[in-house]
């Protein structure tokens, strides 16, 4: 887990415990006092307890208990939900271990040194839970419960003909999954259908986007949860259900009452995907290259040579990732410059209308040379009929059932065989 630091302090500002996994703690008594004052101020003005404070690079996630504050420091881009769950457990263990000590009028901080081992143990348990970085909603179980589910899924995967498994809620929250992204896309669509119609307790789905020789098997675990499995195409559905029946029973008996559902982080303003492309407005752009004009001076003062380099790299074809690689501009600064330019109308996002060359023998030979993975080749097979210059990449991706980023990544590999119309 990317935890940078954990601090426990009294609400008056006195530090009791500090933990930094990568070295000496950086939060001293002065910082602790500041963090405590923030929490106290929020309560005084009727805003309740502070939950998260965000700075340029870090987030401070708060958990308030009686006279204590528990604060975990994570990266600015990390999702705080899982860490709030961790802090709740840390707070519970701390209060349980030091009840008598905390009742004293004077509490020396050296008495809490042994708590480090508890923190390491708790973080170790949560390390088994996949980080919340995927684009899918996630469901977090307490570590012990999660381990029960994972153990049962591992046993299912050990059975003949069963390749990969997953456990999700019927509304699409992922508890655990080893499915490949394109396999989970198929599963997501089936889960969406289940919201509109009554489905059998178990069934299988075959689609061309799945790996050759495989199909998706779905089995209801209990009314709100579903087992997913990628199985071999020759494994009969009824036989598969018979094989995993004992494990379905075990998964159904797991206590899901303390589940925490987390939505994936939405894209924030000023955050640009690696595959996005921009084009410039020549009339307006020229003012930023002119000397002694107000816009040029402002642009130069804000971004210097990096701004000019980025502006020159925008060609209506290169992706953000390609521009970043070519210019060497760091991600944060690149996003700041793009935000500035888009908000003022100097540049705009490009919508692509890809046009694919005819599938003649030379093109087939080219694909063999490129060596597309099987799943990408199948996506291309579905997408190519729409790649005629009249459909946008967004529309094509929706028709094929993949994300636009995935589609563009595949088409980029085809080089000059794709014409990118705008």
N, C-alpha and C positions, 0 to 999 in steps of 0.2 A: 504494500500500500504506500502511496507517495505522501506519507505524513512527514511534515517538516519539524513540527514541535508540538508538545502538549504541555499545558501549564494548568496547575490547580492553585487557586488563590482564594483568600477570604474576600468578601465583598468590600471590605475596607481597603483592599489593595495589597495585603501582605501575602507574598508568594509562599506556598507550602510545598509544592512539588513541581519539578520541571524535567521534561524528557525530550531529548533530541536524538533520533536514531542514527544520524550521520555525523555526530560530533558534539562539541560543547554547545549547550543551549545559548541562544542569542537574546532571548527575552529576559532582561534584567528587572530589578525591582522598580525602576522608573517606568519601563514599558508596562509592567504589571499594574502599576498604579493608574496609568492612563487607560488601560483596558477596563479596569474596574470602574473608573470614573465614568466612562462611556455608558456602561451598563446601569450605573446608578442614576445618571442623568435621564436615560430613557424611561426608567421607572418613575422618576419624579414628575415628568411631564405627561404621565399617563399613557405612554406608548407600550407598556408592558416590558417583557424581557427581550433583550437583543438576541437575535438568532444568528445572523451572519453580518460581518463587517468586511467589505471588499476594498482592497488597496490595489495599486498598480500591478503587483505580481502575486500577492497572497490573499487568501481569505482566512478570516478568523471565525470559526464556528463555535458558538457559545452553547453551553448547557448550564442552566441555573438551578441550584439546589439549596434551599434554606439560606445559610450564610456563606455558601460556597459558589464559586464560578469555575467551570471546567471549560477550557478553551483549546481547540485543536487548530493548528496552522496547516493549511494545504495550499496548493497552487491555485492561482486565479481562475484557471480553466477547469479545475476539478469540480465535479458535481458534489455539493455538500450533503446530499441526502444520506448516502451511505455512512458518511463520517458523523452525522448527527446520531445515527443508530449506534455507532461505535462509542461515541461520547456518553450516551445514556448508559451503556454497560460499564464503562470505566467509572462513571459517577456512582453507580450502584455498588460496585465492588469497593471503591474507595470508602464510601460511607459505612459499608458493612465492616471493613477491616479496621477502621479507625474511629468507631463510634465513641469509645471512652476517651480517647485522646482529644477528640474535637469538642468534648464537653468541658475541657479545662479552660480557664480564663486566659492563659498564655499557652500558645501552641508552638513549640520550637519546630522549625522546618526539617531539622535533621532526623526527626522521628519517622519521616515518610520516605526515607531513602530506599527501603525495601520494596516500595510499591512499583519500582521499575520492572521487577520480574513479572508482576501481574499485568502491566501494560504490554510487555513483550508477548506474553501468552495470549492476551486478547487480540492484539494486532495479528498474531500468527494465525489465529482462528479465522479472522476475516480475510486473510490473504487467500484463503481457499475459494472465496466468492469472487467471481469475475468482476472486474471494475466496470462501472457504469459509463462506458464510453461508446456503446453501440448506438445505432439509430433507432433501436427498438425499445419500447417500454420494458422496464425490468421490475421484477418482484424479488424483494430481499427477505430471506428467512433468517432467523437466528442461526449462527454457525452450526450448532449441534443438529438442528433440524435439517439444515441444508445438506449436511454431511450424510444424513440418513437417506435423503432423496438421491444424492449423487452416488452413493454406494449401490442403491437399487438399480439406478440407470446403468452403472458399470456392469452389473450382473446381467442385465438385459442385453447389453452389447456383446457379452461373451457367448451368446447363443448363436447357433449356425444360421447364417443368412441375414442376421441383423447387424448393420454396419455402424450406424450412428443414432443417437437418441437425444431427446430433449423433453423438457417438462414445462408447459406453459399454462397460463390461465385462459379460459375461454374468450376473454376480452383482449388477449394478445400480449399479456405481460410475461416475460421470459424469466423463469426460475433458474433453469439450467439448460444448456443446449450445446451440442457438439456439431450441429448441422452446419453445412457450408452456407455462405450468404445466399447463393441462388436457390438452395434447397429451402431455406427459411422463407424466402419470398413466396414460394409455392404454398408453404404451410400457412403463411399469413393470409393469403387469399382464401384458403379453405376455412380458416377461423372466422374470417369476415362473413363468409356464406353461412356459417353456423348461427350467426346472429339473426339471420332472416328466415331460416328454415330449420326444421327438425331433422337432424342427421342420425344415422344408426350409431350404435354404441362403438362400433369399430368399422373401418373401411380403408381402402387404399386408393391412391391417385397416381396415375402415370402421366407424365408430361415430357415433351421433348427437351425442356430446359434442364431436366434432371440428368445426372450422369447416366451414360449408357448402361443398360442392364440393371437399373435400380428403379424403385418406386417409393412413394411416400405413404407410410402407414400411420393412421391416427386412431387412438383408442381413448375413449372417455375414462378418466380415472375416478372422478366423482362429478357431481353436477357442474362444478366451476373450473375443473382442471382437465387437461388433455395431455396424453403421452404422444410424442412424435417419434417416428423411427424411419430411417432410411433403410430399406430392406432390398434384398436381391429380387429381381423381377420374377424369378421362378419360384419364390416362396409363396405358397398359397395363403390368402388372407386369413382363412379360418384356422389354418395350422399356426400361423403367426400369433393369432389371438390365444390359441391354446398354449403355446410356448410361454407367453409372457403373463398369463393369467395370475400366477402366484405373485408376481411383482406388481401387477396392477392392484392387487389386494393390499400389498404393503404400502404402495404409494397412496392409496386411498385412506389408510389409517394414520398418515402423517398429520400432525397438528399444524394447520395453516392459519390459525387464528391470529398469530402475531406477524403476519406478512406485511411488508411495507412496499407499496407500489410507487415506482419512480418513473416519471416521463423522461424521455431523452431530452437533452438540452436543445432548445430551439436556437436557430441561428440568430445572433444578435446583430443589431445595426452596426455596420463597420467591420463585420467579419465576412470574409470572402472565401468561397470554396476554391480549392486548387484548380478546378477545371473551368472556372468562369473566364470569359473572354470579354475584352472591352475594345471599343473603337473611339477615336477622338473626334471632336468637332473642330475641323481645321480653322474655321473663322475665329472661334474663341481661343483655341489652343495657341494661335500665333501671338496673342497678347502676353502669354507667359514666357515666350522666348524673346520678346522685345525688350530693349533696354530703357531704363528710366520711366517705366510705367508703374502705376500703383499696384496692379495685380502681380506684375513680375517681381517687384520688390518684396511684396508680401510672401509670395510663393518661395522666393529665394531665401528669405529670412527664416521661414518655417522649416524648409526641407533641404536647402542647399543643393549640392550636386546630385544627391540621391533622387530628389524630385525631378530634376531635368532628365536623369538617366531613365527613370521610370516612364516619364512622359514620352520619351523617344522610343521606348521599347513597346509601347502600345500600338499594335498594328492591325487590330481587328481579326487576328488569327491566333496569336500566342496566348496560351492560358496563363493564369496567375502563377502557377507553379513554374512554367517555362520562363516567365519574366523574372521570377525570384532567382532561379538558377542562373540565368544569363547576367543579371545585374549584381547579384550578391547582396541585395537589400534584405535586411532581416524582416521576418514576418510581421512583427508589430508595426514597424515603421512603414512597411509596404501597405498595410491595411489603413494606416492613418492617411497616407498620401492618396490612396484610392478613394477613401471616404471624402476627403477634401475635394477631389476632382469631380466625383459624381454629384455631390451635393450642389456644386456650383455650375454644373452643366458642361464642364470641359470634356467629359467622357461619358459614355453610356454603355450599358451591358449589351452584348451582341446575342441575338438569338440565331442559332445555326439551323440551316436547312440542308442536311448532308445529302449529297448525291453520289451514289456508289457506282463504280464502273461495272459494266456487264460481267456476268459470271462466265467468262469464256475459259478455255483450258489454261491460258496464261495466268488468269486470276487464281484459279484453283492451285496452280503450281506455286504461285506467290504465297498463298495461305499456308501451304505445306512448308515453305521456306521459313516463314515467320514462326510457325509452330504454335498456333493458338491452342490454349488448353481446351479440353473437350467442352466444358461448360460455356466458355466464351464462343466457341465455334457454333454451338447450338443457339446461343442468343443471336449471333450474327445471322444464322440461317433464318430465324424468325423476323429479324429486323430488316433484312436487305430488301424485301418487297416494298417497304415503306420509304426506303432511302432513295427517293427519286427527285429530290430537290423541292418538293411541294409540302413536305411534312417537317415540322420543327423537331429538334432532338428531344424536346420535352414530350411532344405528342407521341413520337416513336417509342420512347422509353415507357410511357404509360400503356401503349398497346402491347408491348412485349412483356411488361410486368417486371421491369428492372428499374433501378434508379438512373437518372440521366447521367450521373457521373460514371457509372459502370458502362453505359452505352458508349459515351464519348471516349472512354479509355480504350475500349475495344476498337472503335473506328479509327482512333489515332494510330493504332498499330498497323493500319493498312496503307499508310503513307499516301502516295500520289493516287492511289486507287479510289480515294474519297475526295470529292470537291466540296468545299465548305461554303455554301451559299448563305447570304445574310439578307 
